[in-house]
Amino acid sequence: MFLSDHLPLRGRTALITGVSRRRGIGFAVARRFAALGADVFIHHFSAHDTPQPWGGDDLDLVRSELRAALADGARFGDIDADLRNPTAIERVIDAARALTGRLDILVCNHAQSGGDGALLDMTADRLDSFWATNARSTLLLTRAFAAIHAGDAPGARPGERTARTEPFAAPVGRVFWMTSGQIHGPMRGEVAYATSKAALAGITPTVAAELLDLGIILNTIDPGPVNTGYLDPETTDRPLDEIQDWIRTTPFGRVGHPEDPANLIAWLATDEGAWVIGQVLSSDGGFSLG
């Protein structure tokens, strides 16, 4: 429960990318934001999900369930785009901003999964595809979001700070990136994915410092193992016997639900979470502790 207001995100517009499936983390984040009063704009790209073992979803149901979660008077919008295409970045940001005339929160939840491999499977094209989807587009979305709030702030040379005349009374924007378990240990057979996600975790302090000069807060979330369908026996993309045996030995006997990281992101997006800045945070129920 939030102490200050039962709708602490009322009046704020949030863009959440990668919201194509109701089983996904992005959907859980969007639904939580809606429940807290935000105007919600989602990005989706079903062409990524359809060929995966867990398949796609009915976007009309995605839209209708999120609309139903909105607070009274809040608005909803959506757009389909392949974020590997750099020209899609401004289109998505502009469409989200047009919903209410402002854009306060960006959650870069989209990711390429499937089609990965071990080091001996790597090719330049495979590495480039994961980089373009998971890291490059996240950085470009963040740049476009920051430009909205930067005004006439100049760029900086290495080591320089963006000039500002006085402190900010409150954060002017929030950005959330998603990393993965590569920060805690090996991810065998997921070299391209882990590489792209490691880039985001590694660059978090640098980008967070630059965004903070503009009054924008960045945090990166490692959601730990969250079952979005890939751990269901009928839709998995990996052998489950040993995984399921191991899960039963963990303290809570389960992996994460999409709502688990969504609750953390939602709290960080409120005024009560404003003092957490530039961190790579794990919401994994203790999995990283072994």
TIVO-548045 format. One line per field, with one value per residue (C-alpha): residue number from 1; x negated, y negated, z negated; residue in three letters. Coordinates in nm, 4 decimals. Each point is the difference from the previous one (the first is absolute). Last residue first. Example, Ala and Ser with C-alpha at 12.3 -4.5 7.8 and 13.67 -1.06 7.14 Angstrom:
<pts>
pos	(2, 1)
u	(-1.3670, 0.1370)
v	(0.1060, 0.3440)
w	(-0.7140, -0.0660)
code	(SER, ALA)
</pts>
This chain:
<pts>
pos	(290, 289, 288, 287, 286, 285, 284, 283, 282, 281, 280, 279, 278, 277, 276, 275, 274, 273, 272, 271, 270, 269, 268, 267, 266, 265, 264, 263, 262, 261, 260, 259, 258, 257, 256, 255, 254, 253, 252, 251, 250, 249, 248, 247, 246, 245, 244, 243, 242, 241, 240, 239, 238, 237, 236, 235, 234, 233, 232, 231, 230, 229, 228, 227, 226, 225, 224, 223, 222, 221, 220, 219, 218, 217, 216, 215, 214, 213, 212, 211, 210, 209, 208, 207, 206, 205, 204, 203, 202, 201, 200, 199, 198, 197, 196, 195, 194, 193, 192, 191, 190, 189, 188, 187, 186, 185, 184, 183, 182, 181, 180, 179, 178, 177, 176, 175, 174, 173, 172, 171, 170, 169, 168, 167, 166, 165, 164, 163, 162, 161, 160, 159, 158, 157, 156, 155, 154, 153, 152, 151, 150, 149, 148, 147, 146, 145, 144, 143, 142, 141, 140, 139, 138, 137, 136, 135, 134, 133, 132, 131, 130, 129, 128, 127, 126, 125, 124, 123, 122, 121, 120, 119, 118, 117, 116, 115, 114, 113, 112, 111, 110, 109, 108, 107, 106, 105, 104, 103, 102, 101, 100, 99, 98, 97, 96, 95, 94, 93, 92, 91, 90, 89, 88, 87, 86, 85, 84, 83, 82, 81, 80, 79, 78, 77, 76, 75, 74, 73, 72, 71, 70, 69, 68, 67, 66, 65, 64, 63, 62, 61, 60, 59, 58, 57, 56, 55, 54, 53, 52, 51, 50, 49, 48, 47, 46, 45, 44, 43, 42, 41, 40, 39, 38, 37, 36, 35, 34, 33, 32, 31, 30, 29, 28, 27, 26, 25, 24, 23, 22, 21, 20, 19, 18, 17, 16, 15, 14, 13, 12, 11, 10, 9, 8, 7, 6, 5, 4, 3, 2, 1)
u	(-2.2004, 0.0203, 0.1046, 0.3265, 0.0908, 0.3557, -0.1279, 0.0575, -0.3565, -0.0863, -0.2602, -0.0077, -0.0275, 0.2427, 0.2103, 0.1108, 0.3089, 0.1728, 0.2606, 0.0814, 0.1226, -0.1817, -0.2147, 0.3182, 0.1293, -0.3335, -0.0058, 0.3605, -0.0636, -0.3037, 0.2265, 0.3127, -0.1640, -0.0148, -0.3378, -0.1163, 0.1472, -0.0781, -0.0265, -0.3320, -0.1353, -0.0098, 0.3100, -0.1597, -0.2908, 0.2207, 0.1799, -0.3270, -0.1384, 0.3018, 0.0610, -0.1998, 0.0188, 0.2309, 0.3110, 0.3557, 0.1688, -0.2166, 0.0525, -0.3318, -0.0046, 0.3506, -0.0751, -0.1551, -0.2281, -0.3591, -0.1679, 0.1636, -0.3310, 0.1100, -0.1945, 0.0615, 0.0015, 0.1238, 0.0427, -0.0762, -0.2056, -0.3342, 0.1446, 0.0182, -0.3772, -0.0677, 0.2504, -0.1600, -0.3438, 0.1197, 0.2220, -0.2643, -0.0965, 0.3539, 0.1034, -0.3035, 0.0537, 0.3456, -0.1425, -0.2713, 0.2403, 0.2311, -0.2838, -0.1572, 0.3196, -0.1114, -0.1290, 0.1064, -0.2902, 0.0263, 0.1358, -0.0029, 0.0862, 0.3386, 0.1729, 0.0265, 0.3087, -0.0121, 0.2213, 0.0191, 0.1681, 0.0677, 0.0025, -0.1282, 0.0952, -0.0940, -0.2962, -0.3182, -0.1140, -0.1761, -0.0693, -0.2950, -0.0329, -0.3096, -0.3292, -0.2201, -0.0054, 0.1546, 0.3526, 0.3129, 0.1827, 0.3222, 0.2516, 0.3025, -0.1230, 0.3380, 0.1174, -0.3593, -0.0159, 0.2772, -0.1748, -0.3313, 0.1710, 0.1648, -0.3389, -0.1708, 0.2717, -0.0103, -0.3754, 0.0137, 0.2703, 0.1016, -0.3137, -0.2342, 0.2042, -0.0009, -0.3677, -0.1071, 0.1995, -0.1267, -0.3626, 0.0289, -0.0038, 0.0656, -0.3391, 0.0720, 0.3266, 0.3336, 0.2835, 0.2999, 0.2471, 0.0243, -0.0027, 0.0974, 0.2556, 0.0293, -0.1343, 0.2226, 0.0266, 0.1792, 0.1009, 0.1191, 0.2187, 0.2635, 0.2560, -0.0068, -0.2290, -0.2995, 0.0454, 0.0308, -0.3092, -0.2069, 0.1081, -0.0637, -0.3325, -0.1228, 0.1423, -0.2626, -0.2693, 0.1444, -0.0792, 0.2936, 0.2477, 0.3210, 0.3636, 0.1645, 0.2258, 0.2207, 0.1776, 0.1401, 0.0889, 0.3323, 0.0977, -0.2934, -0.1068, 0.0204, 0.2798, -0.2082, -0.2795, 0.2293, 0.1447, -0.3387, -0.1511, 0.3260, -0.0101, -0.3653, 0.0881, -0.3216, -0.3122, -0.1721, -0.1643, -0.2252, -0.1024, 0.1105, 0.2828, -0.1918, -0.2244, 0.2682, 0.2143, -0.1895, 0.1566, -0.0325, 0.2242, 0.1390, 0.1447, 0.1422, -0.0907, 0.2437, -0.1624, 0.2101, -0.1198, -0.3631, 0.0614, 0.1625, -0.2864, -0.2589, 0.1811, 0.0280, -0.3706, -0.0875, 0.1728, 0.2825, 0.2506, -0.2091, -0.1066, -0.1189, -0.3616, -0.0309, 0.1635, 0.0668, 0.1352, 0.1952, 0.0328, 0.3120, 0.0894, -0.3088, 0.0544, 0.3595, 0.0563, -0.1992, -0.2774, -0.0519, -0.0105, 0.1241)
v	(1.9696, -0.3598, -0.1084, 0.1881, -0.2126, -0.0868, -0.1422, -0.3736, -0.1031, -0.3696, -0.1659, -0.3491, -0.3473, -0.1649, 0.1089, -0.3208, -0.0401, 0.3182, -0.1705, -0.2482, 0.2882, 0.1729, 0.2047, 0.1452, 0.1022, 0.1539, 0.2115, 0.1158, 0.0881, 0.2067, 0.2305, -0.0304, 0.1985, 0.2996, 0.1134, 0.3565, 0.2279, 0.2117, -0.2913, 0.0971, 0.1826, 0.3814, 0.0368, -0.2307, 0.2439, 0.2919, -0.2256, -0.1129, 0.3550, 0.1256, -0.3129, 0.0381, -0.3292, -0.1932, 0.0547, -0.0196, 0.3260, 0.0482, -0.3588, -0.1680, -0.2164, -0.1235, -0.3319, 0.1760, -0.2507, 0.0992, -0.3113, -0.3374, -0.1839, -0.3632, -0.3037, -0.3417, -0.3397, -0.3247, -0.3150, -0.3493, -0.0956, 0.0369, 0.3265, 0.1251, -0.0310, 0.1786, 0.2758, 0.0477, 0.0575, 0.2083, 0.2225, 0.0743, 0.3378, 0.1189, -0.0942, 0.1624, 0.3124, 0.0320, 0.0069, 0.2488, 0.2226, 0.0225, 0.0789, 0.2595, 0.1792, 0.3652, -0.0074, -0.2979, -0.0248, -0.1797, -0.2956, -0.2943, 0.2386, 0.0447, -0.2654, -0.3696, -0.2159, -0.3777, -0.2477, -0.3733, -0.2591, -0.3670, -0.3526, 0.1011, -0.2501, -0.3546, 0.0146, -0.1712, -0.3254, -0.1369, 0.3170, 0.0773, 0.3500, 0.1484, 0.0498, 0.3090, 0.0754, -0.2925, -0.1052, -0.0718, -0.3247, -0.0458, -0.1832, 0.1883, 0.3154, 0.1454, 0.1177, 0.0807, 0.2454, 0.2123, 0.0062, 0.0952, 0.2699, 0.1452, -0.0025, 0.1742, 0.2641, 0.0474, 0.0625, 0.2414, 0.2631, -0.0034, -0.1241, 0.1966, 0.3190, -0.0355, -0.0954, 0.3085, 0.2279, -0.1711, 0.0169, 0.3708, 0.1908, 0.3736, 0.0828, -0.2523, 0.1679, -0.0790, -0.2452, 0.0391, -0.0787, -0.3279, -0.3548, -0.2565, -0.2717, -0.1293, -0.3494, -0.1766, -0.3739, -0.2315, -0.3667, -0.0600, -0.3018, -0.1173, 0.2513, 0.2816, -0.2003, 0.0863, 0.3700, -0.0564, -0.2212, 0.2547, 0.2848, -0.1955, -0.1301, 0.3563, 0.1581, -0.1608, 0.1963, 0.3308, 0.2664, -0.1496, 0.1814, -0.1914, 0.0458, -0.2859, -0.0405, -0.2452, -0.0376, -0.2954, -0.0614, -0.1600, 0.2574, 0.2264, 0.2425, 0.3767, 0.0557, -0.1700, 0.2440, 0.2986, -0.1307, -0.0675, 0.3394, 0.1656, -0.1806, 0.0964, 0.3699, 0.1709, 0.1386, 0.3341, 0.1701, 0.2059, -0.3206, -0.0598, -0.2382, -0.1938, -0.2192, -0.0825, -0.1155, -0.3272, -0.2086, -0.3523, -0.1147, -0.3374, -0.0355, -0.3071, 0.0645, 0.0398, 0.2616, 0.2812, -0.1007, 0.0167, 0.3495, 0.1107, -0.1412, 0.1694, 0.3346, -0.0312, -0.0745, 0.2988, 0.2346, 0.2507, -0.2428, -0.0127, -0.2741, -0.2671, -0.0439, -0.3690, -0.1885, -0.3707, -0.1795, -0.3244, -0.1635, -0.1824, 0.2648, 0.2023, -0.0078, 0.1229, 0.1272, -0.2975, -0.0609, 0.3325, 0.2367, 0.3500)
w	(0.4242, -0.1154, 0.3500, -0.0437, -0.3040, 0.1029, 0.3294, 0.0064, 0.0757, 0.0193, 0.2217, -0.1492, 0.1504, -0.2408, -0.2957, -0.1785, 0.2186, -0.1136, -0.2209, 0.2759, 0.2121, 0.2878, -0.2398, -0.1479, 0.3411, 0.0969, -0.3164, 0.0417, 0.3640, -0.0993, -0.2055, 0.2160, 0.2787, -0.2379, -0.1222, -0.0433, -0.2625, -0.3039, -0.2407, -0.1605, 0.3073, 0.0050, 0.2199, 0.2549, 0.0351, 0.1000, 0.2479, 0.1558, 0.0201, 0.1908, 0.2079, 0.3206, 0.1931, 0.2368, -0.2092, 0.1325, -0.1135, -0.3080, -0.1206, -0.0771, 0.3145, -0.0690, -0.1680, -0.2975, -0.1662, -0.0764, -0.1388, 0.0593, 0.0467, 0.0028, 0.1171, -0.1548, 0.1686, -0.1549, 0.2097, -0.1324, 0.3050, -0.1798, -0.1304, 0.3577, 0.0392, -0.3285, 0.0805, 0.3428, -0.1528, -0.2950, 0.2218, 0.2644, -0.1438, -0.0649, 0.3521, 0.1615, -0.2086, 0.1562, 0.3521, -0.0920, -0.1935, 0.3018, 0.2410, -0.2296, -0.0992, 0.0160, -0.3534, -0.2075, -0.2434, -0.3338, -0.1952, 0.2433, 0.2836, -0.1666, 0.2086, 0.0837, 0.0383, 0.0302, -0.1822, 0.0670, -0.2208, 0.0733, -0.1422, -0.3421, -0.2711, -0.1047, 0.2345, -0.1121, 0.1621, 0.3087, 0.1932, 0.2268, 0.1419, -0.1579, 0.1819, -0.0253, 0.3706, 0.1901, -0.0772, 0.1979, -0.0526, -0.1982, 0.2193, -0.1280, -0.1681, -0.0991, 0.3412, 0.0957, -0.2915, 0.1498, 0.3384, -0.1616, -0.2066, 0.3090, 0.1733, -0.2919, -0.0193, 0.3779, -0.0103, -0.2938, 0.0414, 0.3626, 0.1763, -0.2270, 0.0393, 0.3783, 0.0173, -0.1956, 0.2271, 0.3160, -0.1111, -0.0669, -0.3263, -0.0200, -0.1550, -0.2756, -0.0907, 0.1588, 0.0559, 0.2310, -0.2747, -0.1844, 0.1303, -0.2577, -0.0735, -0.3576, 0.0494, -0.2536, 0.0683, -0.2412, 0.0213, 0.3551, 0.0722, 0.2473, -0.1215, 0.2576, 0.2307, -0.2177, 0.0665, 0.3744, 0.0060, -0.1940, 0.2287, 0.3200, -0.1326, -0.0517, 0.3154, 0.2240, -0.1849, 0.1288, -0.2582, -0.1877, 0.2226, -0.0639, -0.0982, -0.1879, -0.3018, -0.1841, -0.3327, -0.1895, -0.3639, -0.0900, -0.2607, -0.0798, 0.2688, -0.0592, 0.2516, 0.2681, -0.0771, 0.0350, 0.3261, 0.1584, -0.0781, 0.1050, 0.3347, 0.0261, -0.0038, -0.1045, 0.1613, -0.0305, -0.2976, 0.2279, 0.1839, 0.3622, -0.1019, -0.2609, 0.2165, 0.2558, -0.2916, -0.0287, -0.2741, -0.1406, -0.2811, -0.1059, -0.3486, -0.1730, -0.3597, -0.2891, -0.2207, 0.1484, 0.3455, -0.1120, -0.1347, 0.3257, 0.2062, -0.2214, 0.0181, 0.3783, 0.0267, -0.2162, 0.2426, -0.0389, 0.1508, 0.3154, 0.2417, -0.2412, 0.1111, -0.0761, -0.2858, 0.0510, -0.3058, -0.0274, -0.3386, -0.1192, -0.2560, -0.0940, -0.3781, 0.0223, -0.3580, -0.1189, -0.2523, -0.1749, 0.2932, -0.0820)
code	(GLY, LEU, SER, PHE, GLY, GLY, ASP, SER, SER, LEU, VAL, GLN, GLY, ILE, VAL, TRP, ALA, GLY, GLU, ASP, THR, ALA, LEU, TRP, ALA, ILE, LEU, ASN, ALA, PRO, ASP, GLU, PRO, HIS, GLY, VAL, ARG, GLY, PHE, PRO, THR, THR, ARG, ILE, TRP, ASP, GLN, ILE, GLU, ASP, LEU, PRO, ARG, ASP, THR, THR, GLU, PRO, ASP, LEU, TYR, GLY, THR, ASN, VAL, PRO, GLY, PRO, ASP, ILE, THR, ASN, LEU, ILE, ILE, GLY, LEU, ASP, LEU, LEU, GLU, ALA, ALA, VAL, THR, PRO, THR, ILE, GLY, ALA, LEU, ALA, ALA, LYS, SER, THR, ALA, TYR, ALA, VAL, GLU, GLY, ARG, MET, PRO, GLY, HIS, ILE, GLN, GLY, SER, THR, MET, TRP, PHE, VAL, ARG, GLY, VAL, PRO, ALA, ALA, PHE, PRO, GLU, THR, ARG, ALA, THR, ARG, GLU, GLY, PRO, ARG, ALA, GLY, PRO, ALA, ASP, GLY, ALA, HIS, ILE, ALA, ALA, PHE, ALA, ARG, THR, LEU, LEU, LEU, THR, SER, ARG, ALA, ASN, THR, ALA, TRP, PHE, SER, ASP, LEU, ARG, ASP, ALA, THR, MET, ASP, LEU, LEU, ALA, GLY, ASP, GLY, GLY, SER, GLN, ALA, HIS, ASN, CYS, VAL, LEU, ILE, ASP, LEU, ARG, GLY, THR, LEU, ALA, ARG, ALA, ALA, ASP, ILE, VAL, ARG, GLU, ILE, ALA, THR, PRO, ASN, ARG, LEU, ASP, ALA, ASP, ILE, ASP, GLY, PHE, ARG, ALA, GLY, ASP, ALA, LEU, ALA, ALA, ARG, LEU, GLU, SER, ARG, VAL, LEU, ASP, LEU, ASP, ASP, GLY, GLY, TRP, PRO, GLN, PRO, THR, ASP, HIS, ALA, SER, PHE, HIS, HIS, ILE, PHE, VAL, ASP, ALA, GLY, LEU, ALA, ALA, PHE, ARG, ARG, ALA, VAL, ALA, PHE, GLY, ILE, GLY, ARG, ARG, ARG, SER, VAL, GLY, THR, ILE, LEU, ALA, THR, ARG, GLY, ARG, LEU, PRO, LEU, HIS, ASP, SER, LEU, PHE, MET)
</pts>
